[in-house]
Amino acid sequence: MSSKTRVSAHIAASTKRELDEYAKGYGLKQGVVIEAALRHHLRALRELPAEVIIPPRLVVSRDSGERILGRIEKPGKPTKALSDLFRKK
């Protein structure tokens, strides 16, 4: 029989709503969902190179944010390599 312990954490209200919806939608207990997610995350941190782990939140400066928004609103032309990639069958 496995040993269990209680963990307390503060999370955003929006994260709690997502957890509630997911657990209810799949008929799972929240503890099962949380443990699976935590195990998955910790395994990824252990086994994957740090440079491929993308944090769930990225913080950018106002200047960087404005440049990103500009590229989204008015994207540049694709490079030849990108165009060739999409033409391949």
MOPAC internal coordinates of N, CA, C and O (Angstrom, degrees):
PM7 1SCF
backbone

  N    0.0000 0     0.00 0     0.00 0    0    0    0
  C    1.4436 1     0.00 0     0.00 0    1    0    0
  C    1.5201 1   109.37 1     0.00 0    2    1    0
  O    1.2310 1   120.19 1   -46.46 1    3    2    1
  N    1.3296 1   117.25 1   133.54 1    3    2    1
  C    1.4575 1   119.91 1  -176.02 1    5    3    2
  C    1.5216 1   111.00 1   -80.10 1    6    5    3
  O    1.2310 1   121.70 1   -31.06 1    7    6    5
  N    1.3047 1   114.36 1   148.94 1    7    6    5
  C    1.4538 1   120.94 1   177.23 1    9    7    6
  C    1.5269 1   108.73 1   -85.44 1   10    9    7
  O    1.2310 1   120.00 1   -39.91 1   11   10    9
  N    1.3056 1   117.60 1   140.09 1   11   10    9
  C    1.4624 1   121.34 1  -179.31 1   13   11   10
  C    1.5078 1   109.41 1  -124.41 1   14   13   11
  O    1.2310 1   121.02 1   -28.54 1   15   14   13
  N    1.3178 1   115.65 1   151.46 1   15   14   13
  C    1.4500 1   121.89 1   176.86 1   17   15   14
  C    1.5189 1   109.01 1  -137.78 1   18   17   15
  O    1.2310 1   120.05 1   -24.92 1   19   18   17
  N    1.3014 1   117.52 1   155.08 1   19   18   17
  C    1.4634 1   122.90 1  -179.70 1   21   19   18
  C    1.5227 1   108.93 1   -93.89 1   22   21   19
  O    1.2310 1   121.07 1   -42.11 1   23   22   21
  N    1.3319 1   115.56 1   137.89 1   23   22   21
  C    1.4620 1   122.25 1   176.79 1   25   23   22
  C    1.5210 1   107.64 1  -123.98 1   26   25   23
  O    1.2310 1   120.73 1   -43.92 1   27   26   25
  N    1.3092 1   116.20 1   136.08 1   27   26   25
  C    1.4583 1   120.68 1   178.57 1   29   27   26
  C    1.5247 1   108.13 1  -114.68 1   30   29   27
  O    1.2310 1   120.59 1   -44.51 1   31   30   29
  N    1.3207 1   116.48 1   135.49 1   31   30   29
  C    1.4672 1   120.22 1  -179.84 1   33   31   30
  C    1.5133 1   109.65 1  -148.58 1   34   33   31
  O    1.2310 1   120.87 1   -32.28 1   35   34   33
  N    1.3058 1   115.94 1   147.72 1   35   34   33
  C    1.4595 1   121.62 1   174.38 1   37   35   34
  C    1.5213 1   107.95 1   -93.00 1   38   37   35
  O    1.2310 1   120.27 1   -51.83 1   39   38   37
  N    1.3344 1   117.10 1   128.17 1   39   38   37
  C    1.4605 1   121.47 1   178.73 1   41   39   38
  C    1.5244 1   108.77 1  -130.69 1   42   41   39
  O    1.2310 1   120.92 1   -19.52 1   43   42   41
  N    1.3076 1   115.84 1   160.48 1   43   42   41
  C    1.4579 1   121.05 1   179.45 1   45   43   42
  C    1.5282 1   110.16 1   -64.78 1   46   45   43
  O    1.2310 1   121.13 1   -31.82 1   47   46   45
  N    1.3198 1   115.44 1   148.18 1   47   46   45
  C    1.4650 1   120.51 1   178.68 1   49   47   46
  C    1.5288 1   110.73 1   -58.58 1   50   49   47
  O    1.2310 1   120.36 1   143.31 1   51   50   49
  N    1.3283 1   116.92 1   -36.69 1   51   50   49
  C    1.4696 1   120.20 1  -179.99 1   53   51   50
  C    1.5272 1   111.06 1   -66.57 1   54   53   51
  O    1.2310 1   120.00 1   143.85 1   55   54   53
  N    1.3267 1   117.60 1   -36.15 1   55   54   53
  C    1.4652 1   121.49 1   177.23 1   57   55   54
  C    1.5236 1   109.80 1   -66.98 1   58   57   55
  O    1.2310 1   120.33 1   139.90 1   59   58   57
  N    1.3137 1   116.97 1   -40.10 1   59   58   57
  C    1.4698 1   121.39 1   178.38 1   61   59   58
  C    1.5229 1   110.42 1   -62.98 1   62   61   59
  O    1.2310 1   120.25 1   138.31 1   63   62   61
  N    1.3270 1   117.12 1   -41.69 1   63   62   61
  C    1.4655 1   120.28 1   178.18 1   65   63   62
  C    1.5267 1   110.49 1   -62.47 1   66   65   63
  O    1.2310 1   120.44 1   137.09 1   67   66   65
  N    1.3452 1   116.76 1   -42.91 1   67   66   65
  C    1.4667 1   119.96 1   178.44 1   69   67   66
  C    1.5230 1   111.27 1   -62.59 1   70   69   67
  O    1.2310 1   120.76 1   137.71 1   71   70   69
  N    1.3292 1   116.16 1   -42.29 1   71   70   69
  C    1.4639 1   120.69 1   178.20 1   73   71   70
  C    1.5209 1   110.13 1   -61.45 1   74   73   71
  O    1.2310 1   120.26 1   133.10 1   75   74   73
  N    1.3226 1   117.11 1   -46.90 1   75   74   73
  C    1.4665 1   121.31 1   179.36 1   77   75   74
  C    1.5237 1   110.89 1   -57.60 1   78   77   75
  O    1.2310 1   120.73 1   132.14 1   79   78   77
  N    1.3269 1   116.21 1   -47.86 1   79   78   77
  C    1.4656 1   121.08 1  -177.86 1   81   79   78
  C    1.5294 1   111.39 1   -64.07 1   82   81   79
  O    1.2310 1   120.68 1   135.82 1   83   82   81
  N    1.3244 1   116.30 1   -44.18 1   83   82   81
  C    1.4614 1   119.93 1  -179.15 1   85   83   82
  C    1.5189 1   110.85 1   -64.05 1   86   85   83
  O    1.2310 1   120.62 1   129.80 1   87   86   85
  N    1.3288 1   116.43 1   -50.20 1   87   86   85
  C    1.4618 1   120.25 1  -178.02 1   89   87   86
  C    1.5266 1   110.69 1   -60.60 1   90   89   87
  O    1.2310 1   120.47 1   135.65 1   91   90   89
  N    1.3139 1   116.70 1   -44.35 1   91   90   89
  C    1.4666 1   120.12 1   179.67 1   93   91   90
  C    1.5331 1   110.59 1   -65.64 1   94   93   91
  O    1.2310 1   120.40 1   136.91 1   95   94   93
  N    1.3223 1   116.83 1   -43.09 1   95   94   93
  C    1.4579 1   121.41 1  -178.33 1   97   95   94
  C    1.5133 1   113.79 1   -62.19 1   98   97   95
  O    1.2310 1   120.26 1   149.38 1   99   98   97
  N    1.3282 1   117.11 1   -30.62 1   99   98   97
  C    1.4580 1   120.94 1  -178.77 1  101   99   98
  C    1.5275 1   112.72 1  -106.80 1  102  101   99
  O    1.2310 1   120.92 1  -175.06 1  103  102  101
  N    1.3325 1   115.84 1     4.94 1  103  102  101
  C    1.4574 1   119.61 1   178.57 1  105  103  102
  C    1.5152 1   113.64 1    65.22 1  106  105  103
  O    1.2310 1   120.47 1  -144.14 1  107  106  105
  N    1.3265 1   116.71 1    35.86 1  107  106  105
  C    1.4594 1   121.59 1  -178.13 1  109  107  106
  C    1.5257 1   110.52 1  -111.93 1  110  109  107
  O    1.2310 1   121.21 1   -23.20 1  111  110  109
  N    1.3203 1   115.29 1   156.80 1  111  110  109
  C    1.4607 1   119.71 1   172.51 1  113  111  110
  C    1.5256 1   107.68 1   -81.82 1  114  113  111
  O    1.2310 1   121.17 1   -32.93 1  115  114  113
  N    1.3127 1   115.36 1   147.07 1  115  114  113
  C    1.4641 1   119.89 1  -177.51 1  117  115  114
  C    1.5214 1   112.16 1   -59.99 1  118  117  115
  O    1.2310 1   120.10 1   142.51 1  119  118  117
  N    1.3199 1   117.42 1   -37.49 1  119  118  117
  C    1.4619 1   120.39 1   179.24 1  121  119  118
  C    1.5158 1   112.46 1   -60.35 1  122  121  119
  O    1.2310 1   120.39 1   142.50 1  123  122  121
  N    1.3247 1   116.85 1   -37.50 1  123  122  121
  C    1.4687 1   121.82 1   178.72 1  125  123  122
  C    1.5315 1   109.58 1   -65.59 1  126  125  123
  O    1.2310 1   120.58 1   136.11 1  127  126  125
  N    1.3277 1   116.49 1   -43.89 1  127  126  125
  C    1.4663 1   121.31 1  -179.60 1  129  127  126
  C    1.5297 1   109.90 1   -64.44 1  130  129  127
  O    1.2310 1   120.52 1   134.40 1  131  130  129
  N    1.3206 1   116.62 1   -45.60 1  131  130  129
  C    1.4645 1   121.14 1  -178.60 1  133  131  130
  C    1.5259 1   110.88 1   -63.58 1  134  133  131
  O    1.2310 1   120.21 1   134.72 1  135  134  133
  N    1.3291 1   117.20 1   -45.28 1  135  134  133
  C    1.4655 1   119.04 1  -179.40 1  137  135  134
  C    1.5234 1   111.39 1   -64.40 1  138  137  135
  O    1.2310 1   120.08 1   137.64 1  139  138  137
  N    1.3257 1   117.44 1   -42.36 1  139  138  137
  C    1.4707 1   120.23 1   179.21 1  141  139  138
  C    1.5271 1   110.60 1   -62.61 1  142  141  139
  O    1.2310 1   120.61 1   136.41 1  143  142  141
  N    1.3223 1   116.43 1   -43.59 1  143  142  141
  C    1.4685 1   120.36 1  -179.76 1  145  143  142
  C    1.5277 1   111.00 1   -64.56 1  146  145  143
  O    1.2310 1   120.52 1   136.78 1  147  146  145
  N    1.3121 1   116.61 1   -43.22 1  147  146  145
  C    1.4610 1   120.34 1  -179.78 1  149  147  146
  C    1.5271 1   111.32 1   -66.06 1  150  149  147
  O    1.2310 1   120.25 1   137.01 1  151  150  149
  N    1.3175 1   117.12 1   -42.99 1  151  150  149
  C    1.4732 1   119.94 1   177.18 1  153  151  150
  C    1.5246 1   111.00 1   -61.65 1  154  153  151
  O    1.2310 1   120.78 1   136.59 1  155  154  153
  N    1.3313 1   116.11 1   -43.41 1  155  154  153
  C    1.4649 1   121.28 1   179.00 1  157  155  154
  C    1.5360 1   110.38 1   -60.30 1  158  157  155
  O    1.2310 1   120.68 1   133.13 1  159  158  157
  N    1.3159 1   116.31 1   -46.87 1  159  158  157
  C    1.4605 1   121.05 1  -178.30 1  161  159  158
  C    1.5366 1   111.20 1   -64.37 1  162  161  159
  O    1.2310 1   120.48 1   133.45 1  163  162  161
  N    1.3118 1   116.68 1   -46.55 1  163  162  161
  C    1.4638 1   119.84 1  -179.28 1  165  163  162
  C    1.5280 1   111.68 1   -64.29 1  166  165  163
  O    1.2310 1   120.22 1   142.83 1  167  166  165
  N    1.3222 1   117.18 1   -37.17 1  167  166  165
  C    1.4707 1   120.15 1   177.61 1  169  167  166
  C    1.5259 1   110.44 1   -65.60 1  170  169  167
  O    1.2310 1   120.73 1   138.09 1  171  170  169
  N    1.3368 1   116.20 1   -41.91 1  171  170  169
  C    1.4698 1   119.69 1   178.40 1  173  171  170
  C    1.5225 1   110.25 1   -61.98 1  174  173  171
  O    1.2310 1   119.91 1   136.81 1  175  174  173
  N    1.3165 1   117.77 1   -43.19 1  175  174  173
  C    1.4646 1   120.64 1   178.80 1  177  175  174
  C    1.5224 1   111.42 1   -62.08 1  178  177  175
  O    1.2310 1   120.39 1   145.51 1  179  178  177
  N    1.3137 1   116.86 1   -34.49 1  179  178  177
  C    1.4630 1   122.04 1  -178.47 1  181  179  178
  C    1.5268 1   111.94 1   -76.93 1  182  181  179
  O    1.2310 1   120.12 1   142.43 1  183  182  181
  N    1.3299 1   117.38 1   -37.57 1  183  182  181
  C    1.4567 1   120.42 1  -169.86 1  185  183  182
  C    1.5213 1   115.61 1  -101.73 1  186  185  183
  O    1.2310 1   119.73 1   158.25 1  187  186  185
  N    1.3188 1   118.12 1   -21.75 1  187  186  185
  C    1.4610 1   120.25 1  -177.62 1  189  187  186
  C    1.5227 1   110.76 1   -98.68 1  190  189  187
  O    1.2310 1   120.41 1   -29.78 1  191  190  189
  N    1.3276 1   116.82 1   150.22 1  191  190  189
  C    1.4640 1   118.89 1   175.62 1  193  191  190
  C    1.5287 1   110.11 1   -63.03 1  194  193  191
  O    1.2310 1   120.33 1   -37.97 1  195  194  193
  N    1.3081 1   116.98 1   142.03 1  195  194  193
  C    1.4687 1   122.07 1  -176.22 1  197  195  194
  C    1.5289 1   112.28 1   -55.13 1  198  197  195
  O    1.2310 1   120.06 1   147.01 1  199  198  197
  N    1.3333 1   117.49 1   -32.99 1  199  198  197
  C    1.4685 1   119.70 1  -175.61 1  201  199  198
  C    1.5313 1   113.78 1   -71.89 1  202  201  199
  O    1.2310 1   119.55 1   167.04 1  203  202  201
  N    1.3271 1   118.46 1   -12.96 1  203  202  201
  C    1.4656 1   119.42 1   178.13 1  205  203  202
  C    1.5243 1   112.34 1   -97.84 1  206  205  203
  O    1.2310 1   120.07 1   175.21 1  207  206  205
  N    1.3177 1   117.48 1    -4.79 1  207  206  205
  C    1.4629 1   121.25 1   177.66 1  209  207  206
  C    1.5224 1   108.51 1   -83.54 1  210  209  207
  O    1.2310 1   120.99 1   -60.97 1  211  210  209
  N    1.3228 1   115.72 1   119.03 1  211  210  209
  C    1.4622 1   120.89 1   179.69 1  213  211  210
  C    1.5197 1   107.49 1  -101.64 1  214  213  211
  O    1.2310 1   120.36 1   -58.97 1  215  214  213
  N    1.3319 1   116.93 1   121.03 1  215  214  213
  C    1.4601 1   118.89 1  -179.75 1  217  215  214
  C    1.5285 1   110.86 1   -64.92 1  218  217  215
  O    1.2310 1   120.21 1   -29.44 1  219  218  217
  N    1.3423 1   117.20 1   150.56 1  219  218  217
  C    1.4627 1   119.36 1  -178.77 1  221  219  218
  C    1.5166 1   113.68 1   -68.18 1  222  221  219
  O    1.2310 1   120.57 1   161.93 1  223  222  221
  N    1.3132 1   116.52 1   -18.07 1  223  222  221
  C    1.4652 1   121.19 1   177.94 1  225  223  222
  C    1.5186 1   108.91 1  -131.44 1  226  225  223
  O    1.2310 1   121.49 1   -47.56 1  227  226  225
  N    1.3029 1   114.75 1   132.44 1  227  226  225
  C    1.4610 1   120.46 1   175.82 1  229  227  226
  C    1.5228 1   107.93 1  -115.09 1  230  229  227
  O    1.2310 1   120.40 1   -44.57 1  231  230  229
  N    1.3059 1   116.84 1   135.43 1  231  230  229
  C    1.4560 1   121.49 1   178.73 1  233  231  230
  C    1.5226 1   107.31 1  -108.41 1  234  233  231
  O    1.2310 1   120.93 1   -55.67 1  235  234  233
  N    1.3172 1   115.82 1   124.33 1  235  234  233
  C    1.4627 1   120.86 1   178.58 1  237  235  234
  C    1.5192 1   109.02 1  -122.94 1  238  237  235
  O    1.2310 1   121.37 1   -25.22 1  239  238  237
  N    1.3090 1   114.98 1   154.78 1  239  238  237
  C    1.4610 1   119.81 1   177.35 1  241  239  238
  C    1.5284 1   109.03 1   -72.48 1  242  241  239
  O    1.2310 1   120.60 1   -13.01 1  243  242  241
  N    1.3069 1   116.46 1   166.99 1  243  242  241
  C    1.4663 1   120.18 1   177.81 1  245  243  242
  C    1.5301 1   109.88 1   -60.58 1  246  245  243
  O    1.2310 1   120.52 1   138.30 1  247  246  245
  N    1.3251 1   116.61 1   -41.70 1  247  246  245
  C    1.4655 1   120.69 1  -179.50 1  249  247  246
  C    1.5316 1   110.94 1   -62.39 1  250  249  247
  O    1.2310 1   120.80 1   132.80 1  251  250  249
  N    1.3251 1   116.07 1   -47.20 1  251  250  249
  C    1.4713 1   119.82 1   178.71 1  253  251  250
  C    1.5180 1   110.83 1   -62.92 1  254  253  251
  O    1.2310 1   120.15 1   137.38 1  255  254  253
  N    1.3210 1   117.31 1   -42.62 1  255  254  253
  C    1.4561 1   121.64 1   178.64 1  257  255  254
  C    1.5149 1   112.11 1   -59.31 1  258  257  255
  O    1.2310 1   120.78 1   138.69 1  259  258  257
  N    1.3166 1   116.11 1   -41.31 1  259  258  257
  C    1.4722 1   119.98 1   178.92 1  261  259  258
  C    1.5255 1   111.20 1   -66.84 1  262  261  259
  O    1.2310 1   120.15 1   142.31 1  263  262  261
  N    1.3342 1   117.31 1   -37.69 1  263  262  261
  C    1.4698 1   120.10 1   177.14 1  265  263  262
  C    1.5270 1   110.81 1   -66.23 1  266  265  263
  O    1.2310 1   120.63 1   138.85 1  267  266  265
  N    1.3188 1   116.40 1   -41.15 1  267  266  265
  C    1.4749 1   120.24 1   177.75 1  269  267  266
  C    1.5207 1   109.71 1   -62.00 1  270  269  267
  O    1.2310 1   120.32 1   133.20 1  271  270  269
  N    1.3160 1   117.00 1   -46.80 1  271  270  269
  C    1.4611 1   121.22 1   179.59 1  273  271  270
  C    1.5285 1   110.63 1   -60.09 1  274  273  271
  O    1.2310 1   120.46 1   138.64 1  275  274  273
  N    1.3202 1   116.73 1   -41.36 1  275  274  273
  C    1.4677 1   120.46 1   178.13 1  277  275  274
  C    1.5222 1   111.77 1   -60.41 1  278  277  275
  O    1.2310 1   120.15 1   139.21 1  279  278  277
  N    1.3162 1   117.32 1   -40.79 1  279  278  277
  C    1.4722 1   120.51 1   179.13 1  281  279  278
  C    1.5221 1   111.96 1   -70.04 1  282  281  279
  O    1.2310 1   120.69 1   147.68 1  283  282  281
  N    1.3276 1   116.28 1   -32.32 1  283  282  281
  C    1.4656 1   119.51 1   177.47 1  285  283  282
  C    1.5251 1   109.80 1   -70.15 1  286  285  283
  O    1.2310 1   120.69 1   135.65 1  287  286  285
  N    1.3283 1   116.28 1   -44.35 1  287  286  285
  C    1.4636 1   120.82 1  -177.64 1  289  287  286
  C    1.5248 1   112.56 1   -71.57 1  290  289  287
  O    1.2310 1   120.62 1   147.09 1  291  290  289
  N    1.3274 1   116.42 1   -32.91 1  291  290  289
  C    1.4663 1   120.11 1  -179.35 1  293  291  290
  C    1.5321 1   108.58 1  -138.55 1  294  293  291
  O    1.2310 1   120.82 1  -100.43 1  295  294  293
  N    1.3379 1   116.04 1    79.57 1  295  294  293
  C    1.4665 1   118.55 1  -178.28 1  297  295  294
  C    1.5270 1   111.66 1   -68.23 1  298  297  295
  O    1.2310 1   120.98 1   -31.34 1  299  298  297
  N    1.3065 1   115.73 1   148.66 1  299  298  297
  C    1.4607 1   120.75 1   177.50 1  301  299  298
  C    1.5211 1   110.79 1   -77.28 1  302  301  299
  O    1.2310 1   121.15 1    -4.71 1  303  302  301
  N    1.3205 1   115.41 1   175.29 1  303  302  301
  C    1.4658 1   120.46 1   177.88 1  305  303  302
  C    1.5237 1   108.93 1   -71.52 1  306  305  303
  O    1.2310 1   120.30 1   -34.37 1  307  306  305
  N    1.3312 1   117.04 1   145.63 1  307  306  305
  C    1.4686 1   119.30 1   177.66 1  309  307  306
  C    1.5352 1   110.24 1   -67.83 1  310  309  307
  O    1.2310 1   121.12 1   -29.38 1  311  310  309
  N    1.3067 1   115.47 1   150.62 1  311  310  309
  C    1.4593 1   119.93 1   176.70 1  313  311  310
  C    1.5274 1   109.17 1   -71.87 1  314  313  311
  O    1.2310 1   120.76 1   -15.68 1  315  314  313
  N    1.3328 1   116.15 1   164.32 1  315  314  313
  C    1.4600 1   120.38 1   177.63 1  317  315  314
  C    1.5310 1   110.61 1   -60.33 1  318  317  315
  O    1.2310 1   120.85 1   138.94 1  319  318  317
  N    1.3227 1   115.98 1   -41.06 1  319  318  317
  C    1.4644 1   119.98 1  -179.42 1  321  319  318
  C    1.5316 1   111.17 1   -61.51 1  322  321  319
  O    1.2310 1   120.42 1   139.09 1  323  322  321
  N    1.3235 1   116.81 1   -40.91 1  323  322  321
  C    1.4595 1   120.00 1   179.17 1  325  323  322
  C    1.5227 1   110.73 1   -67.80 1  326  325  323
  O    1.2310 1   120.55 1   136.67 1  327  326  325
  N    1.3098 1   116.56 1   -43.33 1  327  326  325
  C    1.4706 1   120.29 1   177.91 1  329  327  326
  C    1.5197 1   111.05 1   -60.56 1  330  329  327
  O    1.2310 1   120.37 1   136.01 1  331  330  329
  N    1.3414 1   116.90 1   -43.99 1  331  330  329
  C    1.4631 1   121.31 1   178.20 1  333  331  330
  C    1.5249 1   111.13 1   -61.48 1  334  333  331
  O    1.2310 1   120.56 1   139.35 1  335  334  333
  N    1.3079 1   116.53 1   -40.65 1  335  334  333
  C    1.4650 1   121.73 1  -179.87 1  337  335  334
  C    1.5299 1   110.34 1   -59.48 1  338  337  335
  O    1.2310 1   119.98 1   136.51 1  339  338  337
  N    1.3125 1   117.65 1   -43.49 1  339  338  337
  C    1.4523 1   121.03 1  -178.23 1  341  339  338
  C    1.5257 1   113.02 1   -76.46 1  342  341  339
  O    1.2310 1   120.17 1   162.12 1  343  342  341
  N    1.3042 1   117.28 1   -17.88 1  343  342  341
  C    1.4704 1   120.57 1   177.72 1  345  343  342
  C    1.5200 1   111.76 1   -82.15 1  346  345  343
  O    1.2310 1   119.88 1   157.86 1  347  346  345
  N    1.3425 1   117.84 1   -22.14 1  347  346  345
  C    1.4640 1   120.56 1  -178.65 1  349  347  346
  C    1.5127 1   110.36 1   -64.21 1  350  349  347
  O    1.2310 1   121.92 1   -35.62 1  351  350  349
  N    1.3280 1   113.93 1   144.38 1  351  350  349
  C    1.4685 1   119.22 1  -179.83 1  353  351  350
  C    1.4897 1   111.09 1  -103.94 1  354  353  351
  O    1.2310 1   120.10 1   180.00 1  355  354  353

